[in-house]
Amino acid sequence: MEKDLITQALQTIHLQNGKDLKEVSQYLNMKYRIDADLLVLQTRLKKMILEEKAVA
């Protein structure tokens, strides 16, 4: 299953490049015109981390 845009942005910008969530939000807004709240991004990030721990 292919990952959605928000998950891809979180994975590449925040986890791989070490940028903060504001930059992820700005990237999504500038490139895709997605206005993602920081709380939404933080919740998605926690969910991604928990899923990785469950798989490992």
N, CA, C and O atoms as CSV, one atom per row, in Angstrom:
chain,resi,resn,atom,element,x,y,z
A,1,MET,N,N,0.834,-1.181,0.000
A,1,MET,CA,C,0.000,0.000,0.000
A,1,MET,C,C,0.881,1.249,0.000
A,1,MET,O,O,1.852,1.338,0.751
A,2,GLU,N,N,0.533,2.193,-0.839
A,2,GLU,CA,C,1.323,3.405,-0.974
A,2,GLU,C,C,0.993,4.392,0.148
A,2,GLU,O,O,-0.166,4.524,0.541
A,3,LYS,N,N,2.006,5.077,0.656
A,3,LYS,CA,C,1.815,6.024,1.750
A,3,LYS,C,C,1.244,7.333,1.215
A,3,LYS,O,O,1.515,7.715,0.076
A,4,ASP,N,N,0.451,8.019,2.042
A,4,ASP,CA,C,-0.128,9.290,1.624
A,4,ASP,C,C,0.916,10.410,1.703
A,4,ASP,O,O,2.021,10.206,2.203
A,5,LEU,N,N,0.551,11.587,1.205
A,5,LEU,CA,C,1.492,12.698,1.111
A,5,LEU,C,C,1.986,13.174,2.471
A,5,LEU,O,O,3.161,13.510,2.622
A,6,ILE,N,N,1.105,13.205,3.451
A,6,ILE,CA,C,1.502,13.682,4.773
A,6,ILE,C,C,2.506,12.718,5.405
A,6,ILE,O,O,3.498,13.144,5.995
A,7,THR,N,N,2.247,11.442,5.279
A,7,THR,CA,C,3.163,10.437,5.830
A,7,THR,C,C,4.513,10.483,5.123
A,7,THR,O,O,5.554,10.389,5.772
A,8,GLN,N,N,4.504,10.626,3.813
A,8,GLN,CA,C,5.754,10.729,3.064
A,8,GLN,C,C,6.554,11.955,3.474
A,8,GLN,O,O,7.771,11.884,3.643
A,9,ALA,N,N,5.858,13.090,3.634
A,9,ALA,CA,C,6.547,14.319,4.027
A,9,ALA,C,C,7.129,14.190,5.431
A,9,ALA,O,O,8.257,14.616,5.676
A,10,LEU,N,N,6.369,13.608,6.348
A,10,LEU,CA,C,6.885,13.406,7.702
A,10,LEU,C,C,8.116,12.513,7.694
A,10,LEU,O,O,9.097,12.782,8.387
A,11,GLN,N,N,8.056,11.462,6.911
A,11,GLN,CA,C,9.161,10.511,6.886
A,11,GLN,C,C,10.417,11.138,6.277
A,11,GLN,O,O,11.508,10.989,6.828
A,12,THR,N,N,10.276,11.827,5.163
A,12,THR,CA,C,11.469,12.367,4.505
A,12,THR,C,C,11.990,13.632,5.176
A,12,THR,O,O,13.190,13.751,5.421
A,13,ILE,N,N,11.104,14.576,5.475
A,13,ILE,CA,C,11.565,15.863,5.994
A,13,ILE,C,C,11.909,15.779,7.474
A,13,ILE,O,O,12.969,16.249,7.888
A,14,HIS,N,N,11.030,15.190,8.278
A,14,HIS,CA,C,11.256,15.184,9.725
A,14,HIS,C,C,12.196,14.060,10.166
A,14,HIS,O,O,13.177,14.312,10.865
A,15,LEU,N,N,11.906,12.847,9.768
A,15,LEU,CA,C,12.693,11.718,10.274
A,15,LEU,C,C,14.052,11.600,9.591
A,15,LEU,O,O,15.055,11.366,10.266
A,16,GLN,N,N,14.111,11.757,8.276
A,16,GLN,CA,C,15.378,11.576,7.578
A,16,GLN,C,C,16.257,12.824,7.608
A,16,GLN,O,O,17.472,12.726,7.783
A,17,ASN,N,N,15.642,14.004,7.438
A,17,ASN,CA,C,16.428,15.231,7.361
A,17,ASN,C,C,16.524,15.977,8.680
A,17,ASN,O,O,17.309,16.919,8.795
A,18,GLY,N,N,15.740,15.578,9.682
A,18,GLY,CA,C,15.835,16.183,10.999
A,18,GLY,C,C,15.219,17.566,11.120
A,18,GLY,O,O,15.547,18.299,12.053
A,19,LYS,N,N,14.341,17.941,10.210
A,19,LYS,CA,C,13.682,19.249,10.280
A,19,LYS,C,C,12.507,19.168,11.255
A,19,LYS,O,O,12.037,18.080,11.585
A,20,ASP,N,N,12.039,20.335,11.712
A,20,ASP,CA,C,10.931,20.332,12.661
A,20,ASP,C,C,9.581,20.278,11.933
A,20,ASP,O,O,9.509,20.366,10.707
A,21,LEU,N,N,8.525,20.130,12.722
A,21,LEU,CA,C,7.193,19.942,12.145
A,21,LEU,C,C,6.675,21.189,11.434
A,21,LEU,O,O,5.839,21.083,10.537
A,22,LYS,N,N,7.158,22.368,11.820
A,22,LYS,CA,C,6.750,23.589,11.127
A,22,LYS,C,C,7.206,23.568,9.674
A,22,LYS,O,O,6.485,24.023,8.786
A,23,GLU,N,N,8.391,23.046,9.436
A,23,GLU,CA,C,8.892,22.967,8.072
A,23,GLU,C,C,8.122,21.944,7.249
A,23,GLU,O,O,7.927,22.131,6.048
A,24,VAL,N,N,7.684,20.864,7.887
A,24,VAL,CA,C,6.845,19.877,7.204
A,24,VAL,C,C,5.525,20.516,6.817
A,24,VAL,O,O,5.040,20.324,5.702
A,25,SER,N,N,4.943,21.271,7.730
A,25,SER,CA,C,3.683,21.953,7.466
A,25,SER,C,C,3.841,22.973,6.342
A,25,SER,O,O,2.979,23.080,5.470
A,26,GLN,N,N,4.926,23.710,6.365
A,26,GLN,CA,C,5.179,24.706,5.326
A,26,GLN,C,C,5.374,24.033,3.966
A,26,GLN,O,O,4.869,24.524,2.957
A,27,TYR,N,N,6.097,22.923,3.932
A,27,TYR,CA,C,6.307,22.187,2.689
A,27,TYR,C,C,4.981,21.708,2.092
A,27,TYR,O,O,4.732,21.868,0.897
A,28,LEU,N,N,4.137,21.121,2.941
A,28,LEU,CA,C,2.840,20.631,2.465
A,28,LEU,C,C,1.966,21.780,1.961
A,28,LEU,O,O,1.249,21.630,0.972
A,29,ASN,N,N,2.026,22.903,2.629
A,29,ASN,CA,C,1.231,24.053,2.225
A,29,ASN,C,C,1.734,24.639,0.908
A,29,ASN,O,O,0.933,24.977,0.037
A,30,MET,N,N,3.034,24.762,0.756
A,30,MET,CA,C,3.600,25.369,-0.452
A,30,MET,C,C,3.472,24.454,-1.671
A,30,MET,O,O,3.110,24.913,-2.754
A,31,LYS,N,N,3.764,23.180,-1.502
A,31,LYS,CA,C,3.796,22.278,-2.651
A,31,LYS,C,C,2.417,21.732,-3.021
A,31,LYS,O,O,2.069,21.679,-4.201
A,32,TYR,N,N,1.636,21.331,-2.029
A,32,TYR,CA,C,0.367,20.661,-2.308
A,32,TYR,C,C,-0.860,21.444,-1.849
A,32,TYR,O,O,-1.991,20.994,-2.032
A,33,ARG,N,N,-0.636,22.615,-1.253
A,33,ARG,CA,C,-1.725,23.443,-0.709
A,33,ARG,C,C,-2.552,22.693,0.333
A,33,ARG,O,O,-3.770,22.847,0.415
A,34,ILE,N,N,-1.854,21.875,1.130
A,34,ILE,CA,C,-2.475,21.154,2.237
A,34,ILE,C,C,-2.152,21.923,3.510
A,34,ILE,O,O,-0.985,22.071,3.872
A,35,ASP,N,N,-3.179,22.411,4.184
A,35,ASP,CA,C,-2.976,23.162,5.418
A,35,ASP,C,C,-3.079,22.193,6.600
A,35,ASP,O,O,-4.163,21.967,7.139
A,36,ALA,N,N,-1.942,21.629,6.990
A,36,ALA,CA,C,-1.911,20.637,8.064
A,36,ALA,C,C,-1.533,21.319,9.374
A,36,ALA,O,O,-0.505,21.991,9.457
A,37,ASP,N,N,-2.355,21.146,10.379
A,37,ASP,CA,C,-2.092,21.699,11.700
A,37,ASP,C,C,-0.934,20.938,12.346
A,37,ASP,O,O,-0.733,19.755,12.075
A,38,LEU,N,N,-0.185,21.617,13.192
A,38,LEU,CA,C,0.946,20.972,13.858
A,38,LEU,C,C,0.503,19.829,14.755
A,38,LEU,O,O,1.222,18.839,14.895
A,39,LEU,N,N,-0.667,19.950,15.362
A,39,LEU,CA,C,-1.187,18.879,16.212
A,39,LEU,C,C,-1.484,17.628,15.387
A,39,LEU,O,O,-1.244,16.509,15.840
A,40,VAL,N,N,-2.003,17.819,14.186
A,40,VAL,CA,C,-2.273,16.690,13.294
A,40,VAL,C,C,-0.967,16.003,12.899
A,40,VAL,O,O,-0.878,14.776,12.900
A,41,LEU,N,N,0.036,16.799,12.565
A,41,LEU,CA,C,1.331,16.229,12.184
A,41,LEU,C,C,1.967,15.482,13.351
A,41,LEU,O,O,2.564,14.421,13.168
A,42,GLN,N,N,1.838,16.038,14.539
A,42,GLN,CA,C,2.412,15.391,15.721
A,42,GLN,C,C,1.713,14.058,15.999
A,42,GLN,O,O,2.363,13.071,16.344
A,43,THR,N,N,0.394,14.036,15.848
A,43,THR,CA,C,-0.357,12.800,16.058
A,43,THR,C,C,0.037,11.751,15.027
A,43,THR,O,O,0.235,10.585,15.369
A,44,ARG,N,N,0.150,12.161,13.765
A,44,ARG,CA,C,0.565,11.230,12.712
A,44,ARG,C,C,1.957,10.681,12.975
A,44,ARG,O,O,2.217,9.498,12.758
A,45,LEU,N,N,2.852,11.547,13.445
A,45,LEU,CA,C,4.221,11.133,13.725
A,45,LEU,C,C,4.257,10.095,14.844
A,45,LEU,O,O,4.959,9.090,14.736
A,46,LYS,N,N,3.507,10.331,15.912
A,46,LYS,CA,C,3.442,9.361,17.006
A,46,LYS,C,C,2.909,8.029,16.514
A,46,LYS,O,O,3.420,6.975,16.894
A,47,LYS,N,N,1.883,8.068,15.669
A,47,LYS,CA,C,1.297,6.847,15.130
A,47,LYS,C,C,2.317,6.088,14.280
A,47,LYS,O,O,2.412,4.864,14.363
A,48,MET,N,N,3.087,6.829,13.454
A,48,MET,CA,C,4.112,6.186,12.631
A,48,MET,C,C,5.168,5.510,13.487
A,48,MET,O,O,5.583,4.387,13.198
A,49,ILE,N,N,5.605,6.188,14.539
A,49,ILE,CA,C,6.651,5.637,15.414
A,49,ILE,C,C,6.144,4.400,16.144
A,49,ILE,O,O,6.869,3.413,16.268
A,50,LEU,N,N,4.906,4.446,16.628
A,50,LEU,CA,C,4.330,3.287,17.304
A,50,LEU,C,C,4.181,2.093,16.369
A,50,LEU,O,O,4.405,0.955,16.782
A,51,GLU,N,N,3.810,2.332,15.129
A,51,GLU,CA,C,3.671,1.245,14.165
A,51,GLU,C,C,5.025,0.630,13.841
A,51,GLU,O,O,5.130,-0.583,13.662
A,52,GLU,N,N,6.069,1.467,13.764
A,52,GLU,CA,C,7.402,0.940,13.501
A,52,GLU,C,C,7.869,0.051,14.649
A,52,GLU,O,O,8.477,-0.994,14.421
A,53,LYS,N,N,7.584,0.467,15.886
A,53,LYS,CA,C,7.984,-0.325,17.048
A,53,LYS,C,C,7.212,-1.629,17.094
A,53,LYS,O,O,7.755,-2.655,17.504
A,54,ALA,N,N,5.955,-1.605,16.680
A,54,ALA,CA,C,5.127,-2.818,16.698
A,54,ALA,C,C,5.633,-3.812,15.660
A,54,ALA,O,O,5.591,-5.021,15.892
A,55,VAL,N,N,6.102,-3.330,14.539
A,55,VAL,CA,C,6.576,-4.209,13.473
A,55,VAL,C,C,7.934,-4.797,13.834
A,55,VAL,O,O,8.200,-5.970,13.573
A,56,ALA,N,N,8.793,-3.975,14.438
A,56,ALA,CA,C,10.141,-4.430,14.757
A,56,ALA,C,C,10.208,-5.400,15.884
A,56,ALA,O,O,11.294,-5.855,16.243
